[in-house]
Each structure stands twice: as C-alpha cells, then as structure tokens.
Amino acid sequence: MSREDLIRSLRALGFEGPYCGTNHEYLLRGDTTLRVPNACRDGIDGDLLIRLLRQARVSPEEWRNLR
C-alpha cells in the first residue's frame, strides 16, 4: 500500500491531517494521534499496516468496510 493510499483511507475513517511534526507527519482523530511514516520506497507492508491500525485504534472491521 502506498503512503498516499494509507492517508486517504485514514481520512475516510475520520482522521484529519496530515500535519507537520518534528520528524514525521501525523494525523488526528479525537484524542488519537498517529505518526505517519515518511515515504517508503516499497510502500507500506502488511506488518507495518497492522501496527499503524492498532495505534490508530482502527478495528479490522472498520478497515475492511473501506474496501
């Protein structure tokens, strides 16, 4: 998955941003702040995606409903 697709999907789930941080951009939803990795040459792999979704407090059902 590309970084842009990840951001687009998270925004569809109610996140705002991305905003500039000191080292990474971040997205906000309520009291949840999610740091977004910098551009990855090969995209975001499954393991990283799972970790990001846990940090974002996005359930697997929420994520599947986007697709």
Buried (B, 14 or more C-beta within 10 A) or exposed (E): EEBEEBBEBBBEBEBEBBEEEEEEBBBBBEEEBBBBEEEEEEBBEEEBBEEBBEEBEBEEEBBEEEE
